[in-house]
Amino acid sequence: MSDDELIPGLPEEVARECLLRVGFDQLPSARSTSRRWKAELAAVAACGGERRRLVVVGGWDPETWAPTDAVHVYDFLSGSWRRGAAMPGPRRSFFACAAVGRWVFVAGGHDEEKNALRSAVAYDAEADAWVPLPDMAAERDEARGVCVGGRFVAVGGYPTEAQGRFAGSAEAFDPAAWAWGPVQERVLDEGTCPRTCCAAPAPAAGATMYMLRDGHLAARDATNNGGAAWRAVASLPEDGRAVTALAAIGDGRVVAIGAGSHGGEQAVYLLTTGEGGDKNGAAQSWARAAAPPEFAGYVQAACCVEV
């Protein structure tokens, strides 16, 4: 292929539209087609910024079950993994984590002595560097991290002296101000585990948070600090009621991963809005998605990545 033409016989703007539709799993092969393709695909990735990478932070050593500070970064453009800079501070477990813009935020959790934490850090995958954040107002072990309106929100959690007694409050970090806002009360009912809380990528207006409540998928206005009520959106499928992971995609679509009972066969369901459906959940239904056998085991966490 000539390096002078992006795609021979096609206008440049049409050729670029074609490249924009290349699947992420084909990007490594596409980059090797020509110098022009490599340059154009790199330009597309630069415009996407945070959409280029998947960052996996922390976890447990499979041999010792000790918490790890390891960071693994997958680059969708090159189709390869690399090790990132280790997470600083105490080796933590059950921390809140979410990506906002160029940053991957980590907050709370507990250290190796089971002490709940209020400290927080942020990772810049482009620079492969961590920076410290101000401490949160409260210790938050087993908090859930979500991105809402360009802010990182740590939802729920509990302090050291109240093991397992979840708070219903949340704290939001604004990257523009590099500061935490005031504590938001009554985001959840007191005592509610926030594990299934999630929010789809969205602008500040119209952001929606989801979670599981009493066998239903529920939603609330995530931009209303403590004043919005949760509303039932859809009942969970019978063989997916023991949900372990939930992820919001956007446009009312939500993925639920779970089983009919604890220890049962895992199923993946996608909630979509059918013809005539509205923003309040009318005409929404679950469709089971096939999962390859190697990805059909127990799922600890899930997230949505826009490529």
PADO-359755 format. One record per residue: residue in one letter; x, y, z of N, C-alpha, C in turn. Coordinates in steps of 0.001 Angstrom, whole numbers, plus 500000, padded with zeros to 6 digits. Each point is the difference from the previous one (the first is absolute). Last residue first. Layout:
BEGIN
AXYZXYZXYZ...
This chain:
BEGIN
V486371502467524031501184499983499151499732500833498758E498103499337505374499669500484498669501270500101499175V498464497004504490501088500735499358499548500394498601C497887498166505114499754500321498590501164500808499473C499784496098504150499948501425499667499718500147498518A500211496221504643499785500279498580499998501510499783A501327495593503888499741501406499670499832500144498499Q500294495681502143500156500841501179499640501450499716V498546494976497876500487501340499646500009500874501247Y500111494368498530499562501022500956500626501348499647G499844496821495831500164499737501413499508501150500861A500371499484495025498704499680500590500091499680501488F503301500900496221499565501206500702498663499782500699E502155496614497360501114500489500810499657501285500755P496823497952496941500228499195501212501104500552500892P497232503434496949500923498896499729500303499241501293A495342502523499342501339500266500533500907498823499661A494974502428498267500869498822500087501379500412500496A495304502492501235501129500074499074500882498786500201R494506501537500955501184499261500430501075500055498928A496129503684501248500369499023498970501277499309500450W495672503208502237501326499414500082500189499005498857S496753504667500256500054498555500159501454499540500024Q496140504575499999501365499525500092500006498507500279A496190503282499594500355499154498853501463499599500002A499239503939503223498924499269499334500549499232498804G502465503098503093500174498557500024498899499213499319N500895504904500387499595499481501297499999498475500049K500956502643496045501085500158500957499638499476501375D497497497771495812500322501372500359501068500018501083G497752496634495628500481500177501355500332501449500278G498562498048495748498960500575500834500423500196501436E502655496435497398499219501017499292498846500475500883G503911497991502846499370499619498744499237501143499377T504424499642503364498678500605499878499426499664498642T503671497069503165499822500967498922498583500540500018L503950496855502948498706500679500054499944501048498902L502909495226500705500031501389499574498590500563500026Y503014495583502384498772500571499453500202501475499661V502634494939501346500205501410499669498743500522499327A501486495679503631499309500459498794500254501489499819Q501963495236502936499956501434499771499298500328498675E499260495713503455500606500377498721499801501486499748G499925498660505152499399499481498776500727500465498758G500801501248504740500709498823499543499447499403498723H496661502891502607501429500093500286500684498686499642S495696501169497222500268499780501419501504500087500194G498238501031495813498709499855500647500118499775501492A503790502878497483499446498654499888498644499949500695G503412504073497464499698499279501222499437498626499713I501025505299497867500669498705499946499738499282501318A498063504412496719499993499328501289500613498620499832V499625505135497262500406498599499969500010499461501423V497350504275497182500718499550501192500308498516499854R497938504789497188500465498617499942500853499667501225G498005504385498695499109499103500705500412498544499995D502660503557498060498745499882499250499040499012500649G504757499039501712499466501254499475498748499743499194I502780496921502833500642500307498721499586501372499496A500520497242505039499134500819499154500764500410498748A500397495659503672500689501065499271499008500724499104L500727496015504356499069500811499212500797501100499324A500545494928503013500580501175499351498959500667499114T498989496154502713501261500379500633500608501252499400V494822497386500609500905500797499172501238500380500790A495825496711500261501188500109500838501085500732499210R495956499182497807499673500787501188501167500133500974G499074497779495445501043501006500186499801500827501250D497031496585497999501301499338500079501143500996500114E495462501577499755500034498995501054501378499350500138P499611505074498189499613498660499527500164498980501115L498960505088501378501102499187499516499489498659499479S497185504735499921500283498837500837501153499214499395A499418505397499332499638498695499433500305498908501008V499974504774501113500052500054498540499539498691499385A499352503062504916500181498683499383499927500137498486R501738503943503338498784499493499368500312498662499346W502031503808504007500227498874499107498668499511499448A500866505196501522499582498677500473500388498941498970A502275505053501289499274499195499017499671498629500576G502630503566502180498580500303499963499190499136499070G504953500067500913499240499500501124498504500220499907N502774502331496569500755499595501177499089499619501165N499633499867494537499219500563501091500589499502501314T501517498528495713500444501383500199499239500700501109A499147495465498375501272500051500701500487501413500254D495102497471499467500715501128499419501286500195500788R497871495076499795499755501294500614500795501062499254A498139494285499891500744501133499468499642501266500780A499828494006500084499458501298500380500900501099499474L498653494376499437500951501034499638499337501338500311H498593495535502768499748500884498863501254500831499682G499403496938503809499720499222498808499689500818498761D501144502143504242498855499094500180499609499265498718R503506503344498928499230500182501230498814499035499989L504970501646497189498980498976500224499342500234501355M502136503945496671500406498964500928498877498973500126Y501835505009497164499213498776500103500522499133501146M499970505535497944500670498955500750499053498808500128T500581504516496463499161499050500722500866498959500688A500077505353497494500728498821500443499098499128500861G499026504438497812499370498750499622500747498750500404A502783504431499656498533499982499973499506498619499588A504642500689500136499491500352501321498486499952500049P502050496885496299500312501355500426499365500290501350A501387494922498836498979500989499640500480501379500395P500917494192500310500657501235499590498976500995499489A498166496498503507500474500010498618500739501292499713A499555497309504822499470501136499246500589499961498601C499137496754504935500744500336498788499339501184499325C499830496262504637499803501366499490500859500217498752T499767495967502939499460499992498639499736501403499452R501858499289504486500783499235499035499475500080498578P498873502045504621499978500704498705500633499218498857C497125498853504833501292499778499343499976500629498611T496999501540504373499972499404498657501404499849499442G498559502134504277500152498556500070500021499302498662E497584504663500202501008499569500961500023498478500073D498463502233495474499434499731501316501125499555500925L501506503164496079499476498649500173499279499930501338V501352504137498885500121499495498634499469498565499941R500318503241503904498809499294499498500080499660498508E503419503795501466499268499067500840498844499349499221Q504999502357498846498614499907499540499279498928500820V504543503368500872499422498659500076498538500048499585P503299503733497983499396499615501279499408498598499931G503931500747496612498858500821500366499456499573501353W505226499594498087498761499297500306498902500999500337A504322501004496635499507500035501372498736499167500122W502511501911496013500884499097500742499645500011501488A497858502163496052500347500729501220501033499248500826A498559498007496004500287501385499612500435500828501203P498534495422500505501369500136499486500356501436499615D496510498122503773499962500778498766501430500170499483F497163496363503404501248500730499750499930500661498639A496264498044503949500352500200498593501266500839499884E497088496496503701500852501176499834500443500077498552A495729497608503331500977499935498918500826501280500005S496251496693503398500526501251499455500993499750498874G497601496878503103499258500330498785500513501236499306A502536495975503169499404501338500022499276500249498686F501085495067502461500231500950498909499289501328500235R502032495872502874498823500857500139500165501171499028G503411496582500593498824499461499334498739500834500132Q503752501099503417500199498981498982498673499473499448A501667504029502851498632499600499643500039498963498889E503919502217501833499255499598501193498584499542499697T502964501587496494500577498833500679499131499508501140P497362502656496213501263500217500707500458498749500738Y497013500175495246499854500074501449501375500215500640G496883500381494834501153499584500780499746500134501493G497839502774495444499855499057501101501305499685500694V500727502144495388498664499782500544500055498987501138A503138503665496959500155498831500853498698499826500776V501391502670495180499146499906501183500260498677500714F502143503751496123500159498661500566499229499951501310R498991503247495504500552499899501346500113498524500406G497971501784495871501383500445500018500637499979501371G495437498461499292500138501399499623501410500535500079V499846495483502021498734500718499812500290501452499654C502304494725500909500237501289499348498656500645499714V501559496274504029499303500246498737500407501366499467G501210495913504155500374501183499242499235500096498699R499293497719505239499903499780498556500349501300499281A501378497657505132499252501016499259500007499642498521E502103497682503999499002499409499092499101501056499362D502405502176503852500342498647499579498838499434499185R501455504956501742498994499337499172500547498657499499E500642504689503626500520498714499571498910499268499229A499812505366500034499705498817500805500756498795499472A500458504363498051499526500403501327499804498806500915M503719499786496088498556500161500090499620500420501421D504908501237497975499211498932500620498511500305499907P503371501867496207499644500263501398499193498836500548L503246498617496174498811500847500133499847500381501470P504485498295496655499128499899501179498819500950499913V502575497479495786500062501232500775499056499859501200W502828496777495920498975500189501017500183501338500686A501426497818494813500382500620501268498789500146500909D500854499002494975500340498877500874500475500514501352A498197502493496104501293500299500608500525498844500835E495830499468497864500869500549498951501398500257500541A496489498579502906500531498912499188500941500504498910D498677501816504961500000500527498637500658498956499108Y497474499932505167500991499488499054499793500604498629A498886501107505650499528499999498613501143499593499078V498163499629505668501048500287499022499392499956498610A498636500164505820499649499831498590501186500388499118S498090498822505648500956500524499034499569499678498570R498000498563504236499376501179499400500921500624498937L499191494706502453500824501122499550499141501152499498A499875495312503614499358500749498920500801501258499691N502009495370502031499625501358500381499400500724498802K501989495405500359498541500169499985499548501364500518E504551498416499061499583499784501383498497500184500165E502254500764495862500237498595500321499665499661501443D497336504103497824501381499570499870500144498543500441H495477502423497679500693499770501268501414499489499739G496195503483497304500380498606500156500596499767501378G499956504834497068499456499157501056500494498574499949A500459502523495447499741500625501299499482498963500981V502043501265494572499905498952501007499801500672501352F499770501256494222500003500357501414499821498762500876V501810501622494865499371498862500661500130500246501502W500171503625495499500388499463501300499239498731500367R499428503026496102501307499355499886500398499245501266G494949500881499665500934500649499092501290499214499907V497744497967503517499385501279499652500992500749499112A499033494691502357500741500890499115499179501245499713A500130496500504517499292500387498775500890500937499196C499456497018505125500851500271498842499130500354498798A500310498664505820499212500603498918500937500356498858F501162495872503418500013501456499863499068500449498889F501619495491502157498617500487500033499920501527499967S504761498591501343498984499122499414498643500677500102R505744501502500152498602500059500424499126498997499262R505244501616501596499375499058499070498566499791500462P502593504674500972499765498647500514499380499117498937G502639503930497844499274499935501255499803498582500471P500456501064494646500704500397501219499128499845501243M500175497224495138499150500898500772500694500353501314A502846498699495520499285499406501123499189501057500758A501095500308494696500631500342501274499142499467501146G499273497306495585500032501406500335500730500224501316R500092496043495887499927500288501416500086501510500191R497843497668495538501275500396500598499788500209501493W497464497625495140500023500400501407501388500507500367S497344499972494906500946499376500922499850500553501418G498157501419495432499546498645500299500902499275500977S500001504667498045501083499055499722499586498557500243L496800503441500706500606500321498712501095499000499634F497673499921504202499172499479498919500621500254498632D502286499291504923499891501025498966499226499417498818Y500545498956505606499804499448498655499763501143499027V502373499266505163499379500913499039499910499324498642H500764499076505731500131499432498656499199500875499038V502265500001505365499178500693499018500280499390498629A500755498712505743500319499911498572498980500757499145D500615499040504936499968501379499516500237500064498495T497747496022503519501108500425499155499820501451499586P498374496201504211499672501075499057501239500445499232A499491494909501719500396501307500534499627501079498989W499582495072499630498813500803500294500344501326500672T502895496333498069500025500356501424498747500714500468E500482498382495423500670498982500809499878500295501490P498274502944496529499255498733499980500645498896500833D499997505455500807500906498992499463499294498641500048W497106504550499628500671499116500956500906499023499267G498191505364498809499561498613500004500743499206501056G500873504905496856499925499232501234499521498574499804V498905503083495973500753500449501174499794499050501170V499543500778494257499614499082501081500906500280501187V498343502616495137500945499936501119499427499106501088L499586501239494377499310499389501123501034499827501099R499759503529495412500592499025500908498999499452501007R499146503426496545500973499150499340500442498838500881R497032503840500992499307498870499378500976499004499384E501163504289502108499794498923500945499330498783499389G501293503293496474500631500118501300499788498765500840G498456501608495381499214499257500968500575500054501393C502206502000496277498749500719500221499157499304501068A503941497934498578500326501199500765498752500808500289A499657496197497227500185499635501404500292501222500847V499671500580495348498686499669500555500116499678501482A503967500653497647499297501269500183498617499778500589A502564496259498821500578500635501180499305501321500293L498844497739496099499455499308501165500559500560501293E501706501693495921498590500376500158499388499338501238A504466498893498787499904501384500451498550500406500260K500843495728498197500543500069501355499869501408500568W498800499297495497499014499403500912500483500097501443R502982501433496682498841500897500090498966499469500977R503752497333498925500372501113500885498837500966500174S498681494956498945500819501018499343500351501077501009T498138495683501290499675500024498572500871500996499236S499746498962504901501140499509499217499751500050498499R496665501251503296501144500917500134501173499579499124A496110497239500373499771501180499163501185500952500044S499950496177502814500229499638498598499856501208499092P499068500626504630501413499681499778500320499638498560L495372500867501171500877501172499930501483499641499822Q495860497178500616500717500005498720500996501154499886D497035499311503732500810498794499940500795499906498704F496874503579500816501212500161500794500896498771499937G496838501304495805499856499476501350501301500082500769V498507503389496027500798498795500197499848499546501449R498148504061497978499129498856500247500758498680500113L502002504279498943499350500186501290499139498805500389L502074500266495725500945499635501055499373500138501383C497472501383496263500180498548499979500938499560501119E499380504576499301498801499424500595500091498473500035R503397502333497786500124500155501451498778499419500718A499950500103495295500972499018500477500163500086501514V497345503220497848499318498703500007500934498920500545E501750504303499408499042500026501104499232498685500095E503187500617496445500629499909501311498975499927501130P498649498088495140500359501310500550500525499846501424L500572495869496644499004500636500867500467501383500434G502604496894497232498722500170499334498930500656500838P504034497661502541499990500338498579498595500080499424I501423501099505009499408498824499359499868500343498516L502795502826502238499584499250501180499361498676499567E503803502517497129498555499918500138499656499158501218D504522500760498982499428501299499632498497500017500184D502969496177500579499904500824501197499402501362499702S499051495154497364500744501249499950499805500783501288M499770494549499572499152501199500000500879501243500000
